[in-house]
Amino acid sequence: MTDTTLDSTGTSTPTVVLVHGAFADSSSWNDVIARLRQDGYPVLAVANPLRSLDGDARFLRDVLDSIDGPIVLAGHSYGGTVMSEAADGHPGVRALVYVASFLLEEGESTGELAGRYPGNELGGALRPVPVRTPDGRTVDDLYIQLDKFGPVFAGDVPADVASVMAVTQRPIIGEALADKATKAAWKTIPSWTLVTLADLAVPAEAQRFMASRASSHAVEVDASHAVTVSQPGVVAELIEEAARATAR
């Protein structure tokens, strides 16, 4: 699907695959994408279904299987949960980059780790919308309340931009946040973590705990959960660092 390029040493340039999390969409990576492409990286931003961990991971795995050559995989928030599941044992994935994200151990859930440390204000900001699944069940699709989206999710994003992000947010089925991880790709694939210190959705202490446990290369930044929008240069720099460090 995606062709890699070669630099002067003959080393293949990886395709960077970006996975958004809940309450966001692929446009949240736009400014990161611009920087990566300017520096010569092929990029693909995946539309994460946000329906179930198993289904979301299988979808991402199929996308990864369609890419020729090495891959650097970056996930924001719940996108990190999905990529840990999808990338396990994948021969093309060279590095994992967790951005304000989750590095789950087998048997843990996204919701569990988000609430393990104080400072999470996301739970009280959610609005459930009952929806029917294809098999006829009724489940809750979770949205962030519009008036709380900026303060809780995107505190350092300009208000006019945050208000549009609130309107275009992608909801997540509540059960997906409770689904337990069955794989942990970070155990066998080198990882990098961007810890967001002003995060009210995934507290910094939770991010630090997960990064330390995984022996992930951690970098801290004074940013909200929406760091891909507020500080795209920092995000792109960490992704490129992972690409360079794992070049073969």
N, C-alpha and C positions, 0 to 999 in steps of 0.2 A: 504493500500500500504506500509506504513512505520510503523514499530513497534517501540513503545517507550520503554524505559528502566526504571527501578525503582532504586532509591538510597536507602540508609540504612533507611531513614525515611519513605519510601513508597511513596514519591513524584515522580510523573512521570516526566521523562526528556523530554522536548519538542523536536520535530523535528524542525531544523532550515531550513527554506526555503529561498533561495537566488534568487533575481530577478535582472538580469543585465539591464542596460539601453541601450540607443542608442550608436552606434559606438563601441560597446563591445560585448562580448559573455560570456558564462558561465565560460570559462577558466580564465576570469579576477578575479574570486573568488578562484582560485586554492590554493593559500597560506593561505587564510582565512579558507578554507575547511580543510586543513591539521591541522591547530591549533584547530579548533572546534572538529574534530574527535579525536584528541589526548586527548582532555578533556572530551570525552565520549558523545558528542552530535551526534545523527543521523542528516545527512545533505542531502538536495536535492537542486541542482541548476537548476532552470527552464530556458528553452530556450524561452525567450520572443520573440514573433513573430515580434514586431515592425511594425505592419501594420495599426492599428487603436486603439484608446484608448478603445473603447467598446469591440472590438474583442480580444484585448490583455488581458483585464480584465476578460472576460468570459473564456478565455483559462486558466488563472491563477486560477480562481475560481474552475474550474473543477479539477485542480491539487490539490488544497487545500482540496476539497471534498473527494479525494482519500486517504487522510492521516488519520490514526488512532491516536487519542490522541491529546495533546496540540501542538500548533505551535508557534514558534517565526519567524516572517516574516521580512526579511531585503531587502531593495531595494536601488539600486544605481541609481542616476540621474533620468531619465524617469521611471526607475523601481519603484521608489517611487510613482509616479503618478498612475501607474498601480496597485500597491498593495493597495493604498488608496481606489481605486474603487472596487477592487476584495474582499477585506477583510471586507467590511462594513456588519455588522450583522452576520459574520461567527462565529459559536459557538466555533470553535477550536482555533482561533487565539488569543493568550494571550498577545502578545506585537508586536509593530511595530518599526523597526529600520531604520531610514532614513540616508543614507550615501551619502553625497554631493548631496542631493536629493531635491525632491519637496513634500511639504505638501500643496496641493491645497485645496482651498475652492470651494464649488459648484459654477459652472459658470466661473471658471478661467481655463486658458489653460497653458500648460507647457511653450510654447513660450512666453506667456505674462509675467509670473513670471521670466523667465530667463533674459528678457530684461528690467525689471522694474528698476534695479539699474545699475549704470555704472560698467564697468569692464568685460563685456561679450565680448570676442573676437571670439566666436565660429561662429556667423553668417557669418562673412566675410571669414571664412575658409572652408565653405561648398561648395561641388560640387554636383549639381543636375543631376541625370541621369533619363531621362524619361523612364517609364516602363508602361506596360499595366496591368490592373487589370483583374480578372476573368470576370467582367461584361463589359469589353471592354473599360473602361475609361483609359486615359493616365494621370499618376500622376508622381510627382518627388520623386525618391528615393534619399535620401540625404546621402552623404559620406563626411568625412573630407578629404581635399586634403592631399596627402601623405606627402608632405614636411612641412605641418603645423600641422600634427597630434601630433608630439612630443611637440613642443612649446606650443600649445594651450590646448591639452587634457592631456598630460602626462609629464609635465615639470620636475618632479623629478624622473622619471623612467629612468634607464640606456638606452642610445641611441639605443643599439642593441635590447633591449627588446621592446622599443617603436616602432621601425621600423617594427618589426614583428606584433605588435598589429595594426599598421596602415594598413598593408596588409590584416589582417584577420578581420578587423572591420565589424560589421553588420550594414548595412544602415537602416534608418528609413524613412517611407513614410512621406513626409512633412506635410500632413494633420493630422497625429497623434499628432504632436506638437501643432496644432491649435485646436484639439478637446477639448471641455470643459468638465471639471469634473462634474459628476452628484452625486457623493458620496464623503464623507470625513470620512474614518474609524477612523482617529485620534481623532475624537470627542468623541468616545465611547471606544476606545482601548488605553491603555497607550503607549506612544511613546518616543523614544530616537532619537537624531539627532547628527550626526557627521558633524560639520561645517569645511570645508576645506578652510584655509585662503589664499592659493595661487591659488585659483580656477579661471580659465579664461573662464570656460563654464557656471558655476552657481556661480555668485559672492557671496562672503561670506556674504555681507549685505543682499542679497536676502534670503540666508539660515537662517540667524539670524532672519529676519523678520518673516519667515514662522514658525520657531521653537518657537519663542516667542508667536506668535498668537495662536499656538496650545498648549501652555504650555508644550512643549516637553522638556525632560531632555537633554540639549545640552552640548556637549563637543567639544572643538575647537582643531584643529591640524594644524600645518604648513605643508600643503600638497597640491598637485595639484588635479585636478578632478579625476585622476586615483589612488586614495588613496587605493583602494582595492589591487592594485599591489605594490605600493610604500611603504605602511605601513599596511600590513595585520594584524600585531599583534594588532594595535590600533583598527582596525575594529572588529576583533574577540573578543577583550576584551569588547567592548561596547555591542556587541550582547550577550555575556555571562552575562554581568551586567543586561541587560533587562530580560534575562531568569531567573536569580536568584531573581530579584526584583518582578517578577510576578509568582513565583512558588506557587503552592497550594497543 
